[in-house]
Amino acid sequence: MDFNILCIEDHPDNMTLVRRIIQASDYNLIEAGTGLQGLLIAESQRVDLILLDINLPDIDGYEVVRRLRSSSNPGLAQVPVIALTANALKGDAGKVLEAGCDAYMSKPFDIQALLEKINEFIPYAE
């Protein structure tokens, strides 16, 4: 079975790193550079997991996840969201989880840790 991972990330270097990680793991990557673009993609395509930057140029990741969670599409409202953010101050993880994300990872992130976190939500197909 194919797994689609949507990455909403505005920084090209971070997107390149995520692209390499996802492609090496045989998942399908869908890329969005803004929060609004990510929402449009999530509404129009099957997405199994979202990797979400919090600091985006249009609407922030908190607003993105709030809109996802309030979607009338039950599948979209339930899709797992992992926040990947440079916000690493005390309380940032709680704020991300409170907004509706399922997990939090601070940047720079460890490649193996990201794969392990993804696999918590999307196990490899046997």
MODELLER restraints for C-alpha pairs under 7 A, 6 or more apart:
rsr = mdl.restraints
at = mdl.atoms
rsr.add(forms.Gaussian(group=physical.xy_distance, feature=features.Distance(at['CA:1:A'], at['CA:125:A']), mean=6.47, stdev=0.5))
rsr.add(forms.Gaussian(group=physical.xy_distance, feature=features.Distance(at['CA:2:A'], at['CA:27:A']), mean=6.62, stdev=0.5))
rsr.add(forms.Gaussian(group=physical.xy_distance, feature=features.Distance(at['CA:2:A'], at['CA:28:A']), mean=6.96, stdev=0.5))
rsr.add(forms.Gaussian(group=physical.xy_distance, feature=features.Distance(at['CA:3:A'], at['CA:27:A']), mean=5.41, stdev=0.5))
rsr.add(forms.Gaussian(group=physical.xy_distance, feature=features.Distance(at['CA:3:A'], at['CA:28:A']), mean=5.93, stdev=0.5))
rsr.add(forms.Gaussian(group=physical.xy_distance, feature=features.Distance(at['CA:3:A'], at['CA:48:A']), mean=6.05, stdev=0.5))
rsr.add(forms.Gaussian(group=physical.xy_distance, feature=features.Distance(at['CA:4:A'], at['CA:27:A']), mean=6.31, stdev=0.5))
rsr.add(forms.Gaussian(group=physical.xy_distance, feature=features.Distance(at['CA:4:A'], at['CA:28:A']), mean=4.76, stdev=0.5))
rsr.add(forms.Gaussian(group=physical.xy_distance, feature=features.Distance(at['CA:4:A'], at['CA:29:A']), mean=5.94, stdev=0.5))
rsr.add(forms.Gaussian(group=physical.xy_distance, feature=features.Distance(at['CA:4:A'], at['CA:30:A']), mean=6.95, stdev=0.5))
rsr.add(forms.Gaussian(group=physical.xy_distance, feature=features.Distance(at['CA:4:A'], at['CA:46:A']), mean=6.92, stdev=0.5))
rsr.add(forms.Gaussian(group=physical.xy_distance, feature=features.Distance(at['CA:4:A'], at['CA:47:A']), mean=5.09, stdev=0.5))
rsr.add(forms.Gaussian(group=physical.xy_distance, feature=features.Distance(at['CA:4:A'], at['CA:48:A']), mean=5.28, stdev=0.5))
rsr.add(forms.Gaussian(group=physical.xy_distance, feature=features.Distance(at['CA:4:A'], at['CA:49:A']), mean=6.75, stdev=0.5))
rsr.add(forms.Gaussian(group=physical.xy_distance, feature=features.Distance(at['CA:5:A'], at['CA:28:A']), mean=6.03, stdev=0.5))
rsr.add(forms.Gaussian(group=physical.xy_distance, feature=features.Distance(at['CA:5:A'], at['CA:29:A']), mean=5.01, stdev=0.5))
rsr.add(forms.Gaussian(group=physical.xy_distance, feature=features.Distance(at['CA:5:A'], at['CA:30:A']), mean=6.03, stdev=0.5))
rsr.add(forms.Gaussian(group=physical.xy_distance, feature=features.Distance(at['CA:5:A'], at['CA:47:A']), mean=5.98, stdev=0.5))
rsr.add(forms.Gaussian(group=physical.xy_distance, feature=features.Distance(at['CA:5:A'], at['CA:48:A']), mean=5.88, stdev=0.5))
rsr.add(forms.Gaussian(group=physical.xy_distance, feature=features.Distance(at['CA:5:A'], at['CA:49:A']), mean=4.88, stdev=0.5))
rsr.add(forms.Gaussian(group=physical.xy_distance, feature=features.Distance(at['CA:5:A'], at['CA:50:A']), mean=5.66, stdev=0.5))
rsr.add(forms.Gaussian(group=physical.xy_distance, feature=features.Distance(at['CA:6:A'], at['CA:29:A']), mean=5.92, stdev=0.5))
rsr.add(forms.Gaussian(group=physical.xy_distance, feature=features.Distance(at['CA:6:A'], at['CA:30:A']), mean=4.62, stdev=0.5))
rsr.add(forms.Gaussian(group=physical.xy_distance, feature=features.Distance(at['CA:6:A'], at['CA:31:A']), mean=5.86, stdev=0.5))
rsr.add(forms.Gaussian(group=physical.xy_distance, feature=features.Distance(at['CA:6:A'], at['CA:47:A']), mean=6.39, stdev=0.5))
rsr.add(forms.Gaussian(group=physical.xy_distance, feature=features.Distance(at['CA:6:A'], at['CA:49:A']), mean=6.31, stdev=0.5))
rsr.add(forms.Gaussian(group=physical.xy_distance, feature=features.Distance(at['CA:6:A'], at['CA:50:A']), mean=4.72, stdev=0.5))
rsr.add(forms.Gaussian(group=physical.xy_distance, feature=features.Distance(at['CA:6:A'], at['CA:51:A']), mean=6.16, stdev=0.5))
rsr.add(forms.Gaussian(group=physical.xy_distance, feature=features.Distance(at['CA:7:A'], at['CA:30:A']), mean=6.24, stdev=0.5))
rsr.add(forms.Gaussian(group=physical.xy_distance, feature=features.Distance(at['CA:7:A'], at['CA:31:A']), mean=5.15, stdev=0.5))
rsr.add(forms.Gaussian(group=physical.xy_distance, feature=features.Distance(at['CA:7:A'], at['CA:32:A']), mean=6.16, stdev=0.5))
rsr.add(forms.Gaussian(group=physical.xy_distance, feature=features.Distance(at['CA:7:A'], at['CA:50:A']), mean=5.77, stdev=0.5))
rsr.add(forms.Gaussian(group=physical.xy_distance, feature=features.Distance(at['CA:7:A'], at['CA:51:A']), mean=4.60, stdev=0.5))
rsr.add(forms.Gaussian(group=physical.xy_distance, feature=features.Distance(at['CA:7:A'], at['CA:52:A']), mean=6.03, stdev=0.5))
rsr.add(forms.Gaussian(group=physical.xy_distance, feature=features.Distance(at['CA:8:A'], at['CA:31:A']), mean=6.25, stdev=0.5))
rsr.add(forms.Gaussian(group=physical.xy_distance, feature=features.Distance(at['CA:8:A'], at['CA:32:A']), mean=4.72, stdev=0.5))
rsr.add(forms.Gaussian(group=physical.xy_distance, feature=features.Distance(at['CA:8:A'], at['CA:33:A']), mean=5.75, stdev=0.5))
rsr.add(forms.Gaussian(group=physical.xy_distance, feature=features.Distance(at['CA:8:A'], at['CA:34:A']), mean=6.37, stdev=0.5))
rsr.add(forms.Gaussian(group=physical.xy_distance, feature=features.Distance(at['CA:8:A'], at['CA:35:A']), mean=6.55, stdev=0.5))
rsr.add(forms.Gaussian(group=physical.xy_distance, feature=features.Distance(at['CA:8:A'], at['CA:38:A']), mean=5.75, stdev=0.5))
rsr.add(forms.Gaussian(group=physical.xy_distance, feature=features.Distance(at['CA:8:A'], at['CA:51:A']), mean=6.18, stdev=0.5))
rsr.add(forms.Gaussian(group=physical.xy_distance, feature=features.Distance(at['CA:8:A'], at['CA:52:A']), mean=4.99, stdev=0.5))
rsr.add(forms.Gaussian(group=physical.xy_distance, feature=features.Distance(at['CA:8:A'], at['CA:53:A']), mean=6.01, stdev=0.5))
rsr.add(forms.Gaussian(group=physical.xy_distance, feature=features.Distance(at['CA:9:A'], at['CA:15:A']), mean=6.15, stdev=0.5))
rsr.add(forms.Gaussian(group=physical.xy_distance, feature=features.Distance(at['CA:9:A'], at['CA:32:A']), mean=6.33, stdev=0.5))
rsr.add(forms.Gaussian(group=physical.xy_distance, feature=features.Distance(at['CA:9:A'], at['CA:33:A']), mean=5.15, stdev=0.5))
rsr.add(forms.Gaussian(group=physical.xy_distance, feature=features.Distance(at['CA:9:A'], at['CA:34:A']), mean=6.72, stdev=0.5))
rsr.add(forms.Gaussian(group=physical.xy_distance, feature=features.Distance(at['CA:9:A'], at['CA:52:A']), mean=6.55, stdev=0.5))
rsr.add(forms.Gaussian(group=physical.xy_distance, feature=features.Distance(at['CA:9:A'], at['CA:53:A']), mean=5.28, stdev=0.5))
rsr.add(forms.Gaussian(group=physical.xy_distance, feature=features.Distance(at['CA:10:A'], at['CA:33:A']), mean=4.42, stdev=0.5))
rsr.add(forms.Gaussian(group=physical.xy_distance, feature=features.Distance(at['CA:10:A'], at['CA:34:A']), mean=6.09, stdev=0.5))
rsr.add(forms.Gaussian(group=physical.xy_distance, feature=features.Distance(at['CA:10:A'], at['CA:56:A']), mean=6.18, stdev=0.5))
rsr.add(forms.Gaussian(group=physical.xy_distance, feature=features.Distance(at['CA:19:A'], at['CA:29:A']), mean=6.79, stdev=0.5))
rsr.add(forms.Gaussian(group=physical.xy_distance, feature=features.Distance(at['CA:22:A'], at['CA:29:A']), mean=6.45, stdev=0.5))
rsr.add(forms.Gaussian(group=physical.xy_distance, feature=features.Distance(at['CA:32:A'], at['CA:38:A']), mean=5.09, stdev=0.5))
rsr.add(forms.Gaussian(group=physical.xy_distance, feature=features.Distance(at['CA:34:A'], at['CA:56:A']), mean=6.01, stdev=0.5))
rsr.add(forms.Gaussian(group=physical.xy_distance, feature=features.Distance(at['CA:34:A'], at['CA:57:A']), mean=6.34, stdev=0.5))
rsr.add(forms.Gaussian(group=physical.xy_distance, feature=features.Distance(at['CA:34:A'], at['CA:58:A']), mean=6.30, stdev=0.5))
rsr.add(forms.Gaussian(group=physical.xy_distance, feature=features.Distance(at['CA:35:A'], at['CA:56:A']), mean=6.39, stdev=0.5))
rsr.add(forms.Gaussian(group=physical.xy_distance, feature=features.Distance(at['CA:35:A'], at['CA:58:A']), mean=6.35, stdev=0.5))
rsr.add(forms.Gaussian(group=physical.xy_distance, feature=features.Distance(at['CA:35:A'], at['CA:59:A']), mean=5.55, stdev=0.5))
rsr.add(forms.Gaussian(group=physical.xy_distance, feature=features.Distance(at['CA:35:A'], at['CA:60:A']), mean=6.59, stdev=0.5))
rsr.add(forms.Gaussian(group=physical.xy_distance, feature=features.Distance(at['CA:35:A'], at['CA:61:A']), mean=6.73, stdev=0.5))
rsr.add(forms.Gaussian(group=physical.xy_distance, feature=features.Distance(at['CA:35:A'], at['CA:64:A']), mean=5.97, stdev=0.5))
rsr.add(forms.Gaussian(group=physical.xy_distance, feature=features.Distance(at['CA:36:A'], at['CA:59:A']), mean=6.91, stdev=0.5))
rsr.add(forms.Gaussian(group=physical.xy_distance, feature=features.Distance(at['CA:39:A'], at['CA:64:A']), mean=6.93, stdev=0.5))
rsr.add(forms.Gaussian(group=physical.xy_distance, feature=features.Distance(at['CA:48:A'], at['CA:79:A']), mean=6.12, stdev=0.5))
rsr.add(forms.Gaussian(group=physical.xy_distance, feature=features.Distance(at['CA:49:A'], at['CA:79:A']), mean=5.87, stdev=0.5))
rsr.add(forms.Gaussian(group=physical.xy_distance, feature=features.Distance(at['CA:49:A'], at['CA:80:A']), mean=5.13, stdev=0.5))
rsr.add(forms.Gaussian(group=physical.xy_distance, feature=features.Distance(at['CA:49:A'], at['CA:81:A']), mean=6.03, stdev=0.5))
rsr.add(forms.Gaussian(group=physical.xy_distance, feature=features.Distance(at['CA:50:A'], at['CA:80:A']), mean=6.30, stdev=0.5))
rsr.add(forms.Gaussian(group=physical.xy_distance, feature=features.Distance(at['CA:50:A'], at['CA:81:A']), mean=4.72, stdev=0.5))
rsr.add(forms.Gaussian(group=physical.xy_distance, feature=features.Distance(at['CA:50:A'], at['CA:82:A']), mean=6.19, stdev=0.5))
rsr.add(forms.Gaussian(group=physical.xy_distance, feature=features.Distance(at['CA:51:A'], at['CA:81:A']), mean=5.97, stdev=0.5))
rsr.add(forms.Gaussian(group=physical.xy_distance, feature=features.Distance(at['CA:51:A'], at['CA:82:A']), mean=4.95, stdev=0.5))
rsr.add(forms.Gaussian(group=physical.xy_distance, feature=features.Distance(at['CA:51:A'], at['CA:83:A']), mean=5.91, stdev=0.5))
rsr.add(forms.Gaussian(group=physical.xy_distance, feature=features.Distance(at['CA:51:A'], at['CA:84:A']), mean=6.50, stdev=0.5))
rsr.add(forms.Gaussian(group=physical.xy_distance, feature=features.Distance(at['CA:52:A'], at['CA:61:A']), mean=6.40, stdev=0.5))
rsr.add(forms.Gaussian(group=physical.xy_distance, feature=features.Distance(at['CA:52:A'], at['CA:81:A']), mean=6.76, stdev=0.5))
rsr.add(forms.Gaussian(group=physical.xy_distance, feature=features.Distance(at['CA:52:A'], at['CA:82:A']), mean=6.03, stdev=0.5))
rsr.add(forms.Gaussian(group=physical.xy_distance, feature=features.Distance(at['CA:52:A'], at['CA:83:A']), mean=4.70, stdev=0.5))
rsr.add(forms.Gaussian(group=physical.xy_distance, feature=features.Distance(at['CA:52:A'], at['CA:84:A']), mean=5.69, stdev=0.5))
rsr.add(forms.Gaussian(group=physical.xy_distance, feature=features.Distance(at['CA:53:A'], at['CA:61:A']), mean=5.95, stdev=0.5))
rsr.add(forms.Gaussian(group=physical.xy_distance, feature=features.Distance(at['CA:53:A'], at['CA:83:A']), mean=5.85, stdev=0.5))
rsr.add(forms.Gaussian(group=physical.xy_distance, feature=features.Distance(at['CA:53:A'], at['CA:84:A']), mean=5.04, stdev=0.5))
rsr.add(forms.Gaussian(group=physical.xy_distance, feature=features.Distance(at['CA:53:A'], at['CA:85:A']), mean=5.33, stdev=0.5))
rsr.add(forms.Gaussian(group=physical.xy_distance, feature=features.Distance(at['CA:54:A'], at['CA:60:A']), mean=5.49, stdev=0.5))
rsr.add(forms.Gaussian(group=physical.xy_distance, feature=features.Distance(at['CA:54:A'], at['CA:61:A']), mean=3.92, stdev=0.5))
rsr.add(forms.Gaussian(group=physical.xy_distance, feature=features.Distance(at['CA:54:A'], at['CA:62:A']), mean=6.44, stdev=0.5))
rsr.add(forms.Gaussian(group=physical.xy_distance, feature=features.Distance(at['CA:54:A'], at['CA:83:A']), mean=6.75, stdev=0.5))
rsr.add(forms.Gaussian(group=physical.xy_distance, feature=features.Distance(at['CA:54:A'], at['CA:85:A']), mean=5.64, stdev=0.5))
rsr.add(forms.Gaussian(group=physical.xy_distance, feature=features.Distance(at['CA:55:A'], at['CA:61:A']), mean=6.36, stdev=0.5))
rsr.add(forms.Gaussian(group=physical.xy_distance, feature=features.Distance(at['CA:62:A'], at['CA:96:A']), mean=6.94, stdev=0.5))
rsr.add(forms.Gaussian(group=physical.xy_distance, feature=features.Distance(at['CA:62:A'], at['CA:99:A']), mean=5.80, stdev=0.5))
rsr.add(forms.Gaussian(group=physical.xy_distance, feature=features.Distance(at['CA:65:A'], at['CA:99:A']), mean=6.73, stdev=0.5))
rsr.add(forms.Gaussian(group=physical.xy_distance, feature=features.Distance(at['CA:65:A'], at['CA:100:A']), mean=5.96, stdev=0.5))
rsr.add(forms.Gaussian(group=physical.xy_distance, feature=features.Distance(at['CA:65:A'], at['CA:101:A']), mean=6.58, stdev=0.5))
rsr.add(forms.Gaussian(group=physical.xy_distance, feature=features.Distance(at['CA:66:A'], at['CA:99:A']), mean=6.33, stdev=0.5))
rsr.add(forms.Gaussian(group=physical.xy_distance, feature=features.Distance(at['CA:66:A'], at['CA:100:A']), mean=6.47, stdev=0.5))
rsr.add(forms.Gaussian(group=physical.xy_distance, feature=features.Distance(at['CA:68:A'], at['CA:76:A']), mean=6.30, stdev=0.5))
rsr.add(forms.Gaussian(group=physical.xy_distance, feature=features.Distance(at['CA:68:A'], at['CA:77:A']), mean=5.22, stdev=0.5))
rsr.add(forms.Gaussian(group=physical.xy_distance, feature=features.Distance(at['CA:69:A'], at['CA:77:A']), mean=4.31, stdev=0.5))
rsr.add(forms.Gaussian(group=physical.xy_distance, feature=features.Distance(at['CA:69:A'], at['CA:78:A']), mean=6.92, stdev=0.5))
rsr.add(forms.Gaussian(group=physical.xy_distance, feature=features.Distance(at['CA:69:A'], at['CA:100:A']), mean=6.88, stdev=0.5))
rsr.add(forms.Gaussian(group=physical.xy_distance, feature=features.Distance(at['CA:70:A'], at['CA:77:A']), mean=6.27, stdev=0.5))
rsr.add(forms.Gaussian(group=physical.xy_distance, feature=features.Distance(at['CA:71:A'], at['CA:77:A']), mean=5.37, stdev=0.5))
rsr.add(forms.Gaussian(group=physical.xy_distance, feature=features.Distance(at['CA:80:A'], at['CA:102:A']), mean=5.96, stdev=0.5))
rsr.add(forms.Gaussian(group=physical.xy_distance, feature=features.Distance(at['CA:80:A'], at['CA:121:A']), mean=6.96, stdev=0.5))
rsr.add(forms.Gaussian(group=physical.xy_distance, feature=features.Distance(at['CA:81:A'], at['CA:101:A']), mean=5.03, stdev=0.5))
rsr.add(forms.Gaussian(group=physical.xy_distance, feature=features.Distance(at['CA:81:A'], at['CA:102:A']), mean=5.34, stdev=0.5))
rsr.add(forms.Gaussian(group=physical.xy_distance, feature=features.Distance(at['CA:81:A'], at['CA:103:A']), mean=6.71, stdev=0.5))
rsr.add(forms.Gaussian(group=physical.xy_distance, feature=features.Distance(at['CA:82:A'], at['CA:101:A']), mean=6.01, stdev=0.5))
rsr.add(forms.Gaussian(group=physical.xy_distance, feature=features.Distance(at['CA:82:A'], at['CA:102:A']), mean=5.84, stdev=0.5))
rsr.add(forms.Gaussian(group=physical.xy_distance, feature=features.Distance(at['CA:82:A'], at['CA:103:A']), mean=4.70, stdev=0.5))
rsr.add(forms.Gaussian(group=physical.xy_distance, feature=features.Distance(at['CA:82:A'], at['CA:104:A']), mean=5.70, stdev=0.5))
rsr.add(forms.Gaussian(group=physical.xy_distance, feature=features.Distance(at['CA:83:A'], at['CA:101:A']), mean=6.43, stdev=0.5))
rsr.add(forms.Gaussian(group=physical.xy_distance, feature=features.Distance(at['CA:83:A'], at['CA:103:A']), mean=6.16, stdev=0.5))
rsr.add(forms.Gaussian(group=physical.xy_distance, feature=features.Distance(at['CA:83:A'], at['CA:104:A']), mean=4.79, stdev=0.5))
rsr.add(forms.Gaussian(group=physical.xy_distance, feature=features.Distance(at['CA:83:A'], at['CA:105:A']), mean=6.06, stdev=0.5))
rsr.add(forms.Gaussian(group=physical.xy_distance, feature=features.Distance(at['CA:84:A'], at['CA:104:A']), mean=6.31, stdev=0.5))
rsr.add(forms.Gaussian(group=physical.xy_distance, feature=features.Distance(at['CA:84:A'], at['CA:105:A']), mean=5.01, stdev=0.5))
rsr.add(forms.Gaussian(group=physical.xy_distance, feature=features.Distance(at['CA:84:A'], at['CA:106:A']), mean=5.70, stdev=0.5))
rsr.add(forms.Gaussian(group=physical.xy_distance, feature=features.Distance(at['CA:84:A'], at['CA:107:A']), mean=6.38, stdev=0.5))
rsr.add(forms.Gaussian(group=physical.xy_distance, feature=features.Distance(at['CA:85:A'], at['CA:105:A']), mean=6.51, stdev=0.5))
rsr.add(forms.Gaussian(group=physical.xy_distance, feature=features.Distance(at['CA:85:A'], at['CA:106:A']), mean=4.97, stdev=0.5))
rsr.add(forms.Gaussian(group=physical.xy_distance, feature=features.Distance(at['CA:85:A'], at['CA:107:A']), mean=5.40, stdev=0.5))
rsr.add(forms.Gaussian(group=physical.xy_distance, feature=features.Distance(at['CA:86:A'], at['CA:106:A']), mean=5.50, stdev=0.5))
rsr.add(forms.Gaussian(group=physical.xy_distance, feature=features.Distance(at['CA:86:A'], at['CA:107:A']), mean=4.75, stdev=0.5))
rsr.add(forms.Gaussian(group=physical.xy_distance, feature=features.Distance(at['CA:87:A'], at['CA:106:A']), mean=6.61, stdev=0.5))
rsr.add(forms.Gaussian(group=physical.xy_distance, feature=features.Distance(at['CA:88:A'], at['CA:106:A']), mean=5.82, stdev=0.5))
rsr.add(forms.Gaussian(group=physical.xy_distance, feature=features.Distance(at['CA:93:A'], at['CA:104:A']), mean=5.94, stdev=0.5))
rsr.add(forms.Gaussian(group=physical.xy_distance, feature=features.Distance(at['CA:96:A'], at['CA:104:A']), mean=6.89, stdev=0.5))
rsr.add(forms.Gaussian(group=physical.xy_distance, feature=features.Distance(at['CA:97:A'], at['CA:103:A']), mean=6.63, stdev=0.5))
